[in-house]
Amino acid sequence: MKQVCQFLKDAGTYYLATMGGDQPRVRPFGTAHIFEGKLYIQTGKGKAD
């Protein structure tokens, strides 16, 4: 787990592709942390002002 976390941190920004209905969605990620033995990554969805 530590090696995977370090790999993601070394990469800087990495991307996760998912499907939203019938449309592909590619989201950038930039965080990776291990908490209680589990790998967590975080993303956010910006809101219009």
Secondary structure, 3 states (H helix, E strand, C coil): CHHHHHHHHHHCCEEEEEEECCEEEEEEECCCEEECCEEECCCCCCCCC
